[in-house]
Every structure is written in structure tokens, then in C-alpha cells.
Amino acid sequence: MLTSGANVPDISRALELLDGFPPIAGRPGRPRRRFATLLADKGYSSEGFRHACRERGTEPIIPKPKTTGIKGLGKLRYVVEQTFALLHQFRRLAVRWERRLDIHDGFVSLACILICWRRLINWTTQRSC
């Protein structure tokens, strides 16, 4: 997560966020450094951003402006929109009241921990017999 001011376009920090990800582990061998694909909305649809993603070995899936969208993209975007909805359950995050960035980032981290904790508790209680 990167935090910026309200008047800063998201695309200006997108490559910084993409570069800041740790290696992706899971399979034997050397961990991958990049995502295979990047799913984004129309706000990130610029040729420079697409080219920068391809230089990093990531294939961008971004609908072009003034189009109805890519078929099936809504199903994948649902995960992102659901994450925003879960974070906005915490009213303090929906409207940023803190002036200090470290306090706001701490609240976002705490909200993510609480969301994961609730999901884990629900997952384990449903599976037990």
C-alpha cells in the first residue's frame, strides 16, 4: 500500500507500487519478481504505463478509454472493489481524518489485520465438525 495526497493521480504512483512488491514464492526454484499480468481499470490506460509494465515483464490487462470493457473483467475487478468496501467499513479510513501519514498507514494496516482475522475465524468455524 502506498499513500498519497488526494490531489495526486494514482497512475503517478502505480509503477512505484509495482516495483515495491517482494518476490512471489510458492513453487520450487527461484522466486518470481514480477506478476504475470496486471489488472487495472480505465484510469491507468496510458500507452506509457502499458509500455513500462511490459518492460517489467508484466502483461497489462487494462480496458481502453471509451469502450464498454473487456468481457469477464468485472468478475476479476470484484475482488478489488470488495477490498475497498471492506476497508471502508472502518469509517476512519473512508474519510481520512489524520494529518500524519504514519498514523493513517497504521490504521490501514490494523484494518487489514482485522479483516483477515475475521475471515480466518469464519473459515475455521465453518470447517470444524
C-alpha positions as CSV (number, residue, x, y, z in Angstrom):
1,M,0.0,0.0,0.0
2,L,1.2,3.5,-0.9
3,T,-0.5,6.6,0.5
4,S,-0.5,9.9,-1.4
5,G,-2.4,13.1,-1.3
6,A,-6.0,13.4,-2.6
7,N,-4.9,15.6,-5.5
8,V,-2.2,13.2,-6.8
9,P,-3.2,10.9,-9.7
10,D,-3.0,7.2,-8.9
11,I,-1.1,6.4,-12.1
12,S,1.9,8.5,-10.9
13,R,2.5,6.0,-8.0
14,A,1.4,2.8,-9.9
15,L,4.9,1.8,-11.1
16,E,6.4,2.6,-7.7
17,L,3.8,0.2,-6.2
18,L,4.5,-2.4,-8.8
19,D,8.3,-2.2,-8.2
20,G,7.9,-2.4,-4.4
21,F,6.4,-5.9,-4.3
22,P,8.5,-8.6,-2.7
23,P,9.4,-11.8,-4.7
24,I,6.5,-14.1,-5.2
25,A,7.2,-17.5,-3.6
26,G,5.3,-20.8,-3.7
27,R,6.9,-23.1,-6.3
28,P,10.3,-24.7,-6.0
29,G,13.1,-22.7,-7.6
30,R,13.9,-19.0,-7.8
31,P,11.0,-16.9,-6.8
32,R,9.4,-14.7,-9.5
33,R,10.0,-11.0,-9.1
34,R,7.0,-9.8,-11.2
35,F,3.4,-10.6,-11.8
36,A,2.5,-12.3,-15.0
37,T,-0.5,-10.0,-15.5
38,L,-1.7,-6.7,-14.1
39,L,-5.4,-6.0,-13.9
40,A,-6.3,-2.3,-13.8
41,D,-9.2,0.0,-14.6
42,K,-9.5,2.7,-17.3
43,G,-7.8,5.3,-15.1
44,Y,-4.5,3.5,-15.8
45,S,-5.0,3.3,-19.6
46,S,-2.0,5.2,-21.0
47,E,0.5,3.9,-23.5
48,G,3.4,4.9,-21.3
49,F,2.1,2.9,-18.4
50,R,1.4,-0.2,-20.6
51,H,4.9,0.1,-22.1
52,A,6.5,0.3,-18.6
53,C,4.6,-2.7,-17.4
54,R,5.7,-4.7,-20.5
55,E,9.3,-3.7,-19.8
56,R,9.0,-5.2,-16.3
57,G,7.7,-8.5,-17.7
58,T,4.1,-7.9,-16.7
59,E,1.2,-8.0,-19.3
60,P,-1.3,-5.2,-18.5
61,I,-5.0,-6.0,-18.8
62,I,-6.5,-2.5,-19.0
63,P,-9.6,-1.5,-21.0
64,K,-9.2,1.3,-23.4
65,P,-11.0,4.6,-22.8
66,K,-14.5,5.0,-24.3
67,T,-15.0,1.2,-24.5
68,T,-17.6,-0.9,-22.7
69,G,-14.8,-3.0,-21.2
70,I,-13.3,-6.4,-21.5
71,K,-15.6,-9.4,-21.3
72,G,-15.3,-11.0,-17.9
73,L,-13.2,-8.2,-16.4
74,G,-16.0,-7.3,-13.9
75,K,-15.6,-10.7,-12.2
76,L,-11.9,-10.1,-11.7
77,R,-12.5,-6.4,-10.6
78,Y,-14.9,-7.6,-8.0
79,V,-12.1,-8.6,-5.7
80,V,-10.6,-5.1,-5.8
81,E,-14.0,-3.4,-5.2
82,Q,-14.8,-5.8,-2.4
83,T,-11.5,-4.9,-0.7
84,F,-12.3,-1.2,-0.9
85,A,-15.7,-1.9,0.6
86,L,-14.2,-3.9,3.4
87,L,-11.7,-1.2,4.2
88,H,-14.5,1.5,4.1
89,Q,-16.3,-0.4,6.8
90,F,-13.9,1.4,9.1
91,R,-15.3,4.9,9.0
92,R,-11.9,6.4,9.9
93,L,-10.4,5.1,6.7
94,A,-13.3,6.1,4.4
95,V,-12.7,9.8,5.3
96,R,-9.1,10.4,6.2
97,W,-9.0,12.4,9.5
98,E,-5.3,12.0,10.4
99,R,-2.9,14.6,9.2
100,R,0.1,12.4,9.9
101,L,0.9,9.7,7.3
102,D,2.3,7.2,9.8
103,I,-0.9,7.1,11.9
104,H,-3.1,6.7,8.8
105,D,-0.9,3.8,7.5
106,G,-1.1,2.2,10.9
107,F,-4.9,2.3,10.8
108,V,-4.9,0.8,7.4
109,S,-2.6,-2.0,8.5
110,L,-4.8,-2.6,11.5
111,A,-7.9,-2.7,9.4
112,C,-6.3,-5.3,7.1
113,I,-5.3,-7.4,10.0
114,L,-8.9,-7.3,11.4
115,I,-10.3,-8.2,8.0
116,C,-8.0,-11.2,7.7
117,W,-8.7,-12.2,11.3
118,R,-12.5,-12.1,10.7
119,R,-12.1,-14.2,7.5
120,L,-9.9,-16.7,9.3
121,I,-12.3,-17.1,12.2
122,N,-15.3,-17.6,9.8
123,W,-13.3,-20.0,7.7
124,T,-12.2,-22.2,10.6
125,T,-15.6,-22.3,12.3
126,Q,-17.3,-23.4,9.1
127,R,-14.9,-26.2,8.5
128,S,-14.9,-27.7,12.0
129,C,-17.3,-30.6,12.6
